[in-house]
Amino acid sequence: MAGIVHRYRRRYHQRVHAECPKPLEQYTSEELYARFHFGRDDIKYIADLVRPTLQHQTQRSHALSVEEQCFITLHFYACGTFYQVIGDNMGVRKSTVSNVVKAMSVALGSLIKQFVSFPKDDQTAQTKHKFFQMGNMPSTIGAIDCTHVHIQAPCEREWEYVNRKGRHSINIKLVGNADLILTNCVVKWPGSVHDALILRESALYRELQSHRPNGIVLGDSAYPLLPWLMTPFSVANTPEQERFNSSYCKTRCAIERLNGVLNRWFACLNYLRVQPKVACNIFLACIVLHSMATRRHVPLDDNFDGPEPDVEPEQPSMFLPNEGHTGLAIRDAIVRNYF
């Protein structure tokens, strides 16, 4: 018996791969729109945009196609539920959903300059005309606001992300036009950072300060009064100032409507259970998708109930005093000439 050698053969279990659903084949256009907020041609267009980045270089038989990655990510953006739920619906694991959403968000976010740009000289006339049609505010080329995207408590520098309401968030600067299209954004600052500081440190501020635009941008009371940035009168003492404030509110509501569209269209933005860097990439991706949707005339939810009375309580002293004096003179001139 001592000379008998026992040999054991390892038994390999064949891996079973779940079949990933093929929404383009199994859903109608209405069902695609309901689940992913985009139609068949739009999804194909999105897949072609990110294909150079996401196309697998390997020949693995069970690698997800670019189209499948698009469906997983768009489903998450649209409903904002847990990765596990998305995975169960799409026939993949939770970890796969996480990896796909991260990769897809980076790929889409890298296209931001292609889809978001401030109006050039040859575009300002049309921009001004559309803003004027909204509320009779002259020479308006943009409306600015900041919005907070709530996130889970980050692992590092957690206190920096606590906003004035005591929640963890990313504070994001948005500039839009009358057609609810984003023309500028800054997506990187923790929730504790003031709106005015985000503007002061932005490339847009440096550009508009050094090359004064032929027009004005409308901001709320969280922002300073600058030669190219108009804010409302805190107290309207004359009928002309009252008319200015009324026109200001009707015109600037475009950016508040735009922010509302983003949050309703991409439900994931209501609360992101991810770390700050991933949250920023997801928001950038949603901005790109929104801009793409407006260009392709995808119907967006634009139900607006009115502006939210939520502005930063006090403005830090971070701008030069003479900037405010010049802005005051320009605002008075607008009131005198137009209202």
Stockholm file with secondary structure:
# STOCKHOLM 1.0

chainA/1-339         MAGIVHRYRRRYHQRVHAECPKPLEQYTSEELYARFHFGRDDIKYIADLVRPTLQHQTQRSHALSVEEQCFITLHFYACGTFYQVIGDNMGVRKSTVSNVVKAMSVALGSLIKQFVSFPKDDQTAQTKHKFFQMGNMPSTIGAIDCTHVHIQAPCEREWEYVNRKGRHSINIKLVGNADLILTNCVVKWPGSVHDALILRESALYRELQSHRPNGIVLGDSAYPLLPWLMTPFSVANTPEQERFNSSYCKTRCAIERLNGVLNRWFACLNYLRVQPKVACNIFLACIVLHSMATRRHVPLDDNFDGPEPDVEPEQPSMFLPNEGHTGLAIRDAIVRNYF
#=GR chainA/1-339 SS CTTCCCCCCCCCCCCCCCCCCCHHHHSCHHHHHHHHSSCHHHHHHHHHHHHHHHSCSSCCTTCCCHHHHHHHHHHHHHHCCCHHHHHHHHTSCHHHHHHHHHHHHHHHHTTHHHHCCCCCHHHHHHHHHHHHHHHCCTTEEEEEEEEEEEBCCCSSSGGGGBCTTSCBEEEEEEEECTTSCEEEEEEEEETTSCHHHHHHTSHHHHHHHHSCCSSEEECCTTSCCBTTEECCCSSCCSHHHHHHHHHHHHHHHHHHHHHHHHHHHCGGGGCBCSCHHHHHHHHHHHHHHHHHHHHTTCCCCCCCCCCCCCCCSSCCSCSCHHHHHHHHHHHHHHHHHHC
#=GC SS_cons         CTTCCCCCCCCCCCCCCCCCCCHHHHSCHHHHHHHHSSCHHHHHHHHHHHHHHHSCSSCCTTCCCHHHHHHHHHHHHHHCCCHHHHHHHHTSCHHHHHHHHHHHHHHHHTTHHHHCCCCCHHHHHHHHHHHHHHHCCTTEEEEEEEEEEEBCCCSSSGGGGBCTTSCBEEEEEEEECTTSCEEEEEEEEETTSCHHHHHHTSHHHHHHHHSCCSSEEECCTTSCCBTTEECCCSSCCSHHHHHHHHHHHHHHHHHHHHHHHHHHHCGGGGCBCSCHHHHHHHHHHHHHHHHHHHHTTCCCCCCCCCCCCCCCSSCCSCSCHHHHHHHHHHHHHHHHHHC
//
